[in-house]
Amino acid sequence: MKVHETRSHAHMSGDEQKGNLRKHKAEGKLPEAEQSQKKAKSENDNGRSVNGAGDATSEYNEFCKAVEENLSVDQIKEVLEANGQDCSAPEETLLAQCQDLLFYGALEKCPLCGGNLICDNEKRFICGGEISEWCSCVYSTKDPPRKEEPVKIPDSVMNSAISDLIKKHQDPKSRPKRELGSADKPFAGMMISLMGRLTRTHQYWKKKIERNGGKVSNTVQGITCLVVSPAERERGGTSKLVEAMEQGLPVVSEAWLIDSVEKHEAQPLESYDVVSDLSVEGKGIPWDKQDPSEEAIESLAAELKMYGKRGVYMDTKLQERGGKIFEKDGLLYNCAFSICDLGKARNEYCIMQLITVPESNLNMYFKRGKVGDDPNAEERLEEWEDENDAIKEFARLFEEITGNEFEPWEREKKIQKKPHKFFPIDMDDGIEVRSGALGLRQLGVASAHCKLDSFVANFIKVLCGQEIYKYALMELGLDPPDLPLGMLTDIHLKRCEEVLLEFVEKVKTKKETGQKAEAMWADFSSRWFSLLHSTRPMRLHDVHELADHAASAFETVRDINTASRLIGDMRGDTLDDPLSDRYNKLGCKISVVDKESEDYKMIVKYLETTYEPVKVSDVEYGVSVQNVFAVESNAIPSLDDIKKLPNKVLLWCGSRSSNLLRHIYKGFLPAVCSLPVPGYMFGRAIVCSDAAAEAARYGFTAVDRPEGFLVLAVASLGEEVTEFTNPPEDTKTLEEKKIGVKGLGRKKTEESEHFMWRDDIKVPCGRLVPSEHKDSPLEYNEYAVYDPKQTSIRFLVEVKYEEKGTEVVDVEPE
């Protein structure tokens, strides 16, 4: 075996760094000076200092010193074992546990998971156990439950020099209550330096920092961090900034101060770093620790490093030498893994590949780390002379990483999640759309060689370009360049759906509160972001976040996977008219609607009448129609078919641009689950609205990308329509009976202005006016149907969002 390259920054454990805390000591007596000092202390009847909490803390510090000097490691373990405490931690942790136990009393088990409680940095007690195999326990408290019984003292300790001191605290009645550091002072113990023009004056921040436990320094000597204006980075900064960078000190934005004060806890410095990419080491910052706007820039600029099951990881550079994934007996030796444990704030991925290279031995590539943190990743590329040895090592590593065997997983997808182990991301054999779709430089060439109508060609160009898919995944935080989340197997997507549906039912049936609710949500969030690796994993807290970051995110990833399969690899065939080829694969007819036609005028009227500005922060965005496309798809009921059904309405449907290709290719799919929030409150239904304003919220992308699409579809509501003003408790009956539903919003379209289209299709076009349902959770009316055969996409409306109050002036050329 030959090692080409090794970059492993795995840190040594605490034991390796510090050595053993101490060796077994001979038992001895306390120094005479210390004994006399203790005797001189004034004590009350219970042996406690009469001067309150301050003296109790001082007494505890002296007690800790005596325990450290007089008890051996073996005696400390005996004490912990006798009182039912865990003894598997490093020695320095065991010492702290023993000191706390002997002075304040033995800790009870964690009320959430039954694990062992430990003190975390003198600020709180946390649990070292697991909620499940996916998530470490999230229990924390400043006042942990303790056993109301005397501390059990082993004989070896009873015979030690400090036995009398220990006995003083054996009785529960004599124990003081432990006072931990206050979380209300986030900057306690910190020295902070300020530089540059901040949004608030330096004097303001000096008072704020001191009020929150910190101090301000005019120099960078001995500081915790330097807070600077972002402009300092662009200007190159001053000698103060250069000095801080040379010393490797954290340099952060003002947002770190703001967020730490608001959250009453010092936030991770690396999340607000503004200059580490300029440092000599180029150390980088994990994307989950970056400011979201900075992370978005890196994400959109990043290339996908592995496009699918046969993709050689880009960093190996072996693809440049004709490298291919090794395949034997029907197995592809390429695995990707993910772990997200929010209880431990852990979010990592792992890549393992066997790669064949012409005229070379078999190569094994291994990488483990955080997205965006390559310099600190564990990475190696090894050349193996013996093929069987390489296969055995690959299988061994798979078992080490997952706790499971390789072949049962690869052949039958049998896997069982193990605590603290990675879980496989089941990649499919194809090319992910972020790699296979057209890049910005290819779009113009592809469009120029396209035989389709120019308007249609431009539309297909949008659907076959990387941009809309990269933006969609970036907005969801599901855009790791190391993992192809747009090329997953149906089995993996099904597993995601099952985990989501199982949790939705749990939320409906279990009414947990407090830390039990926190644990339930943390467990699901860890599961979810292990299955769909996120650059910004978060602990979901309520059904609204569940809808946005799980249900809607899953639907987008599912639809992008469909797009990846249809688009395939367009990287090298722009001169062969790939746009026409993909258009033909769609199995549909798309035509631009004449702007002088009655249909076009009707659609523009319907949009303008039922639209209200989209609001982003304090800015409102209007919308204008650019083009309208008529759609006839083999996967969608034709207009003639839908006209045979009763109670037909032309309605607006909101959709991300990244989901459009799937809608045209396969038709609408019902919502993935039922949640009491707009879009999901009617269960697994296809939901539309009579207000363009509602659809525009989904079609809106970003301020810097003003183009989007709205869908107009005909929906047959059936003979019977049920109206709701609140989320129905039972959506399963609606799903089974396929009853048409109308959710009544706080605003409605003026009914006197409605009209018919194509003889018997109602167009609920009318001014938006207040309804009588002022307490409805819906702002606008929503319509739900449960059978995809009851909906027919008729038009795609290309729109442009424009900031209201600004006027665009066209300058005529001279």
N, C-alpha and C positions, 0 to 999 in steps of 0.2 A: 504494500500500500504506500502510495506517495502522496504527501500533503502539498497541494499547490499553494494554498492560501489559508490563513487562519486569522480571524478577527474576532476574538472572544473577550468581551468585557464583563463577563460574569464576575460579580464581586465576591470576595471571600466572605464566608459566614462570620458572625460575630465571634465565634470561638476561635477561628483561624486568625482573625485580626488581633484579638486581644489576648489570646492565650487563655489558659485556665485562670479563673478568678483568683484562686489561691489553692495551695495544697493543703492536705489534712494537717491541722495544727495540733500541737500538744495542748491539752487543756491547761489553763492557768487562771490566775486571779486577775481582777481588774487592777490597773495601776492605783497606788494608794491615793494619789492626788484626786483621781476621779472618784474613788470611793468616798473620800472626805467631802468632795463637792456635792455628791448625791445626798449625803447625810445632812449637809447644811441646808438643803432645799427645804422650804416650808411646804408642807403638804397638808391636805385636809384628811378627813377620816377615811376616805376611799383611796388615799395614796395619790390623789391628783393635785396638781399645782393650783393654788388659790388665785392665780393671776389670769385665768381664763385661757382662751384659744391660743394666744401667743405663746404662753408658757407650755401649753400642751404640745405645740409644734416643736418648740425647743427641746422639750423632754423627749419627744419622739426621735429627733435627730441624734440625741445622745444615746438613746436606746438602740438605734440602728447601728451606731458606731460600735457599741458594746457587743451586739450580736455578730457583726462582721468580724470582730477581733477574736471572739471566743468560741464560735461554733464552726465546726468543719462542714465541708460539703455533704458528707454522709449524714451528719446530725441534722442539717437543714432538710435533707430529703426525708429523714425519719419523721420530723415534725410535720411536714406537708402530708406525707402518707397517712400518719396517725389521724389527721383531721380531714381526710377525704379530698385532698387537693392534688392537682396534676404535678408530676415531677419530671416531665419530658422537656421542659424549656431549658434554654442555656443557663449556665451557672449564675450569671449576674441577675437574670430574671428570677431564678429560684430564690436568691438571697432577698430580693425586694419583696417577693411573695411571703417569705417566712417572716420578715420584719413586720410587714403589715398584719399578718395573722397573729403573731404573738402579742402585738400591742393593741390592735383594734378588734381582734376576734376573727374566727374562721368565716370565710365567705360561703354563702349558699351557692347552689348551682344557678346557671342562667335560667330565668323564668321562661324564655322563649324556646331554647333548644336543649337545655340540660347540660350545656358545656361549662367550662371553667372560666371564671371571671378573673381578669388581670387589670392592673392599673396602667393606664396609657399616658406616659409623659406628665404625670402629676396633674392631669386635667380632668380625667374621667376614668371610669372602669368600663372595660369592654369585654366581650366574650370571645374566647378563642375557639369556639365550636363551629358547627355548620348547621344552617337551616336545612340544607339539602346537599346533594352531591354537586349542585351547580353553584351554590352561594354560601359563603361564610356568614356567620351570624352577624347581625347589625345592631345587636343590643348594646346600649351604652347608658350610663347613669353616673351621677355624682354621689349618689347615696345608695350603694349596693346593699342587697339583703345579706345579713350576717346571722350566723347560728347563735341562738340564745342559749348557749350552754358553755360550760368551762372549756377552755382550750386543753386538748389532750397533749401532755408533755411526756415524751419517751424517757426511759430511765437514764440513758446516756446524757440527756440534757438536764435532767433533774440533778445529776451529779456534777454538772459543770460549774464554773466559777460565777456564772450569772444566773443561777437557778432562782435566787431570791428576787432578783430584778424581774425575771419572767413571771414568777408566781404572783407578783403584784397585779399583773394584768390578766390573770387567769379567770377571775370572776367577771362575768358579763356586766355586773353592776358597777364595776370600777373602771370600765373602759370609756375613754372619751370618744366623741364622734369625729371621724376624719374630715378635715376641711381641705378640699382640693382647690387648685387655682381657679380663678373666676374666668369664664369664657367671655364675660362682658368687656374685658380689656384685651382686644385682639393683638395689640402690639407690646404686650408685657414682655420685658426683658430685651426688647429690640432697640437697636440704634439705627436710625434712618437718616439718610442724607437726601436733600432736595436739589434739583438743578433745572434751570431753564424756565420758560414761561408756562406755567400750569394754568388750568382753568380757574383755580382759586389761588390767592396769594400765598407766599411761603409762610407768612405770619398766621394765616388761617390754618394751614396744615400743621404748623408747629403746635398750636393750641390743641388741635384735634388729636394729633398723635400723642401728645403728653396726657391729654384727658383719657386716652385709651391705653395708657400704660407704657408708652414708648418714649424715646428721647430722640432729639434731632441734633445732627452733627453737621458742621460746616465743611468737614473734610471727609475723605473716604476711609480714613484709618479706623479699623475695628468696627465698621458698620455692618449691619445685616443686609442692607440693599441700598441702591441708589435709585431714586424716583426721578424720571426725566420726562420732558415733553417729547412727543414723537418727532417734532421738528429738529431736535438735537441730532437724531440719527441722520436726517437728510443733510444737515449742515456739516456733519463730521464731528460735531461735539467739541467740547473744550478739553483742556488737560485733565480736568476732573473726571470726565467720562473715559478718556484714554487710560488714566491711572486705574480706574475701577475695572476696566476690561483686562488690563495687564495683570491685575491681581486675581482675576477670575471671580469678581464679585457680581452678584445678581444685579442687573440693570432692568428696571421694570417701568411700566407705564403708570400714569396716575390712577388708572382704573383699579389697580391693585389696592390702593388706599381706599377708594370709594367702596369697592365690593367688600373689603375686609370690615369696614365700619358698619355697613348695612347688614352684613351677615353675622356680626359679632364674633367673627373668627378669622384669624389670618389665613388668607387664601394661598394656594401653592404659588410660590414665586415664579416657577417655570412657566405657569400659565399666562403670565403677563410680560414675559421677557421680550425685549425689543431689539437686542443687539447680538445675541449669541451666534447668529449665523455669520456675523462679521468677525468673530473672534478667530484667532490663529488656528485653534483646534477645529473650528467649524463643527461644533458639537451637535448642532441641531436640537430641535425640541419635538417630542412626541406630539402628533396632531391633536390628541385629546387634551393636551396641556396648553395649546395655543389659543389666542383670541380667535373666535370663529371667522372673522373677516380675513385674518392672516392665513388661517388654515384653508379657507376657500380659494385664495389665490394660489397656494401651493398645490391644492387638489386639482384645479382646472389645468394647471401647467404640467402636471405629472403624467407620465406615460404609464399605461397598464403594463405591469412587468410579467404577468402570466395570463394568457388569454383563455385557457381552458385546460382540460385534462392532458392534452398533448403539447401544451405550451412549455417550452424550456424557459426557466426563469431568467429574465433579462440580465440580472447582475452577474450571472455565471459567464457571460460573453461567449458561451459555447455555441449558441445559435449561429454566431458569425463563422464558426468552423464546421457548420453542417450538423450540429448537435441535434439529437432527437431523444424523446423520452423512451427509455428502455421498456420493451414489451416481451413478455415470455408467458407461455401457456395461458394466453388470454388476459393476462394482468398487465396493467400499465403502472409502472412504478413512479407515480407522481401523487403526492398527498399534500393537502393543505389543512391546517388546523387552526382553531380559535379557542380562546378562553377569555371570558369576561366574568370576573368575580367582584361584584360591586361591594361586597362586604370587606374585601381586602384591597379595594381600589386597583384591581389588576385587570389589564386589558392588553392581551398579546396575541400574536399570530405566529405560526410556525410553518415552514416549507421543507419538504423532503423530496428529493428527486434522484433517480438513477438515470444517467444520460450517456447515450452512445455517441461517440465522435469518430468519423472516418479516420482510419490509420492511427487509432489511439486506444488505450485501455478504457474500461468502464469508469465513469466518473460519478461520485456521489456528492450531492450538494445538500447542505443543511443550513437553515437560517431560523433564528428565533429572536423576536424582539417586539417593539412597539412601532406602529405606523409612524413614519416621519423621523424615527430615531435610529437610522442606520449606523451611525458611528458607535452606538452603544449596543448594537445587536450582536448576538452570538452567531458567527457565520464561518463556514468552512467548505472548501471544495477539495475533495480527495480523489486520487486516482487509484483504482483497484486492478491488480493484475488477474486475480481469480474471480470469475463471475459469481460462483456459488458463495464465496466469502462475502462479496458485496451484497448479495441477496439476503444472506443471513443477518448481516449488520443492519440492513434496511428494516427487516422484520423486527430485530431487537429494538431499534430506535422507535419504531411504531408502537411497540408494547410499552416502552419506557415513557413515551409521550402521552399515550391514551389509557394505558392499563388494559388494553385489549390486544388480541392477536390480529395480524395483518390480513391473512387470507380470508377468514370468515367475514371480515368487513368488506374487503374488495370484491369478493364473489357474491355474497348474500346480503351485504349491508347490515350484518349483525353487529351491534355495538351497544355497550352499556356505559353510561357516563360514570366516571369515578371521581371522587373528591380531589380537587386541586390538579386534575389532569385536563389536557386539551380534548376538544371534540372535533372530529373531522368535518371539514366543509366539503360536501360531496359535489365535486366539479363534474360537469358533463363534457362529452367529447365534441367540442365545437369551438367557435371563436366569439369571444365576448364583444358586444357592440362597441365598447370603448376602444377596442383594437381593430375590429373588422370593418366598422363603418367608415365613411369618408371623413378625412381630416379637413381642416379649413383650407389647406392649399389645394386639395383635390376637388373641392366642390365646384369651383368655376370651370375646370376642365371637363368634369363629368356632365355638367349642365350644358356646356357648349356642344358636346357630342351627342346630346340626347335627341331622339327623334319624336319625343312627345310634344304636345302643345307647350309653349314656353311657360305658361302659368302653371300647368300641371307639373311640368318638369321641376319648376322651382319648389312646388309643394312637396313632391317626392324627394327632392334634394334635402329638404328640412328633415323629413322622416328618416332618411338614410345617412344623415350626418351625425358625427359623434357628439356634437355640442349639446343637443337637448337631453341626451341620456347622461352625459357627464354632469350637467347642471342639476338634473333631477336627483341623481345619486348624491351629489355634493350637498344639496339642500337637506337631504335626509340624513346626512352623515354616514351613508353606506357606500362610500367611494374609496375604500383602501386600494391603492395601486398594486398591492401585493396579492390580492385575492379577487378572482373574477366572479363577483356576486351577480353579474348579469349572464352567467353561464353555469347554472346549477341544475342538478338532475331533478326530475319530477318528484323523486323520492324525497329529496331534501326539502323541496318546496312544500310537499305534503306534510312533512314532519313539522315545519314551521307553522303551517295552518292548524295542525292538531294541537300544538302547544298553545297557540293563541286561543282557539275555541275552548280548550280545557280551562284556561285561565278566565275567560269571559264568564263561563258558568260558575267558577269559584267566586268571582266578584259579585255575581247576582245572588248566590246562596249563602255566602259567609259574610256576616256583618262584623268583621274585625275592626277594632279601633286601636289607637295608640301604637305602641311599638309592635304589637302583633300584626297590625295592618302594614306597618313599615316593612316588617320581615316578609310578609306575603308579596308585597310589590317588589321588594329588592330581589327576591328569589325569581320571580317571573322575569324581571328586567335582565338579570344575569343570564337566564336561559335564552332569552330572546336575542341579546346582543352577543351570545356565544354562537348561536345559529346563523345570525346575520351580523357579521363583524362590523362594528361601527367605529368610525374615527372619533366620535363624540358620544360614548355610551352614557346613559343617564338613568337615574332611578325614577321610573314612572310613578306617579302618585294618584292619578284619578282617571276616570273614563275618558276625559277629553284628551289627555296625553296618550292614553291607550289607543284612541282612535287615530290621532295624528302620527304617532311614532311607531305604532305597531300595525294596526289594521290597514291604514292608508299606505304606509310604507311597504307592507307586504304586497298589496295590490300593484304598486308601482314596480317593485322588483320582479314580480310574476310577469307583468306585461313587458318589461325590458328583456326578460329572458325569451319571451316570444319574439321580440324584435331581433334579438341576437341570432336566433335560428333562421329567421326569414332573410335577414340582411347578409349573414355569412361573412365571407372575406371579400371586401371590395378594395383592398389596398393596392392591388397591382393591375386592375383592369379598367381604368377610367376611359381608355380609348375605345373600349368595346361596348360602350353604351350600357353600363351597369344599372343606370336608373330605369331604363326601359325594361331591363330584365327583372328587376325587383318589382316594378309595377305590374308586370305580367304574373308574377308569383302571387301577388295579392289577390288575384281572382276577382277583380272588380273593375268598374268603369267610373272614372272620375272626370268630370268636365266642369269648366269654369262657367258660371251663370252670367249671362249677358246683363250688364248694368242697366240696360234700358228695359229689361223684361219685367213683367208683373211680379214674378217670384222674387227677384232681387229687391224691388221696391217694397214688397211686403215684409221681407226679412229685415231690411234696414229700419222700417217703421216699427216692427216688433221689438227690435233691439233698442232703438232710441227711446221708445215709450216706456219700456220696463227696466231701464238701466238706472242705476245710481252709482256715483263715483266709488271706486275702490280706494280705501284710505290706508296709507302706509305711514306710520308715525303721524306727523301733522300735515302730510301732503296728500291731496286728493287727486285721483287719476281718472280722467274721462276715457272714452273709447271711441274709435272710429273704425268703420268697416273698410278693409283693404280689398278683399276679394271674397266671393262666395263660390263654393264648389258643391256641385250635386254629386251624390254618391249612389251607385248601384253595386251591391256586393253579393257574391254567391253565398256568403255566410249569413246574410241578413234577409229577413222577409221582404219581398218586393212591395212596392206601393199597392199593387193590385191585390196581393195576398192580405196586406194589413187592412185594406178597405173593406174586406169581407167581415171583419170583426166589429163589434159594437163599441160605442162610446169612445171615439178617437179624438185625441188632442195633440196638437203640435207643441212640443215643450223643449225647453233649454236643458242641456246637460253640460256640466262643467267637467273638464278633463285636463290633466297635464299634457303637454305636447308629447312627452315621452310615452304616454299610454295610447296615443291615437292610432298608431300602426296596428296594435293588437285589436282595437275596437273595429277597425275596418276589415281586418283579416279574419277575425273570429266572431265579431259581434259583441254586444254588451254582455258582461257577466254580472250576476248579482253581487251585492256587497258581501264581503267575506264573513261578517259576523253581525250580531245584533248588540247595539249599545245605545244607551239613552242620550244620544247626541245627534245633531243634524247630520244627515247622510247615512246614519246607521240605526236610527231609532225604530225603523219599521222592519228590522230584521234583514234577512238575506234577500234583499230586493234591489231592483234597478230603480234608482231615484232620479227624478227630474224636477224642474221647477217652471212656473209660468213667468218667472222674473229673470231677465238676462243678468240682473245685478247679482243673483245667487250664483249662476254659472261663471260669471266673470271672476269671482273670487278664486275659483279653481284654475281658470285659464290664465290668470295673472302670474307672471313668472318673477321678474325682478325689475328694479328701476333701470338697470343697464341693459335689459333685454326686453324691450317693450312689446315684442310681437307675441301673439298667442292665438289659440283657436277655441271657438265655442261650437258645440254640436247642437244641431236641431234634429229632433227625432219625433216620429209619430208613435204615440203610445195608446194602446187600447186598454182602457180601464175596466172593461167587462161590464156585464149587466148590473152588477152590484158594486157600489162604491161605499166604503166605510170611511167616515171622517173622524179625525182625532185632533184634539187640541193639546194633548199631552202624550208622552211616549207610551204606547200600549204595553201592558205588563206581559202579555203573552203574544209573541210574534210568531211562534211555531204554527199556531192555527191559521194565521194569515198566509204563511208560507205554504202550508199543506193544501189549503183550499184555493190558493192563488186568487185571493180577493183583491180587487183594486182598492187602493188607499189614497186618501187625500189628507195631508197634514195641514191644518189651518194656521197660517202665520199671523204675525202682528201687522203685516201689511198685505194687501191684496190688490189685484188689478181691477180697475173699474169695469164691472160686468157689462154695463150698457155700451161699452166700446168694443166688446168682443165681436168676432166675425167668423165666417166659415171659409175654408180653403179646399179646393178640389171637391166641391159639393158637400161633403159631410164630415170634414175634419175641422174641429173647432180650433181657432187660434185665440187664446185668452189674452189678446193684446189690449192693454188699457193702462191708463195712468195708475201709478202705485199710490194707493190711498190707505189710511189707517183702517184696520178691521176692528171688529168688536172683541177680538181675542187678544187683549192687551198683555195677558200673562203667558202667552204661548212661548215655548222655548225656541220656536222657529221665527225668524224674521220675515221670511217669505213663504208662500205656499209651496209645499212639496208633494209630488205625486209618486206613488210606488206601485210597480207591477212585479210579479214574481216569476213570470215565464218569459225568457228571452224572445220567444216567438211572438210576444205581444208588443215588441218594440222594433222600430225600423229607422235606422239612421238615414236621414234624407239630405242634410246639408252640413258642410263644415264651413264655418264663418271665420275667415282670417281677420283678426282685429289688431289694432295698435293702441296701446295704452299711452296716454299723453297727460303730462302734469297740467292740472287745471290752473288757469291764471297766467299761462305763458302763451305767447303767440309766436308761431313759426313763420318767418317771412322768407318767401322764395325770392332769391335775388336773380334777376334776369342777366344773362351774360351780355357784356357790352359788344 
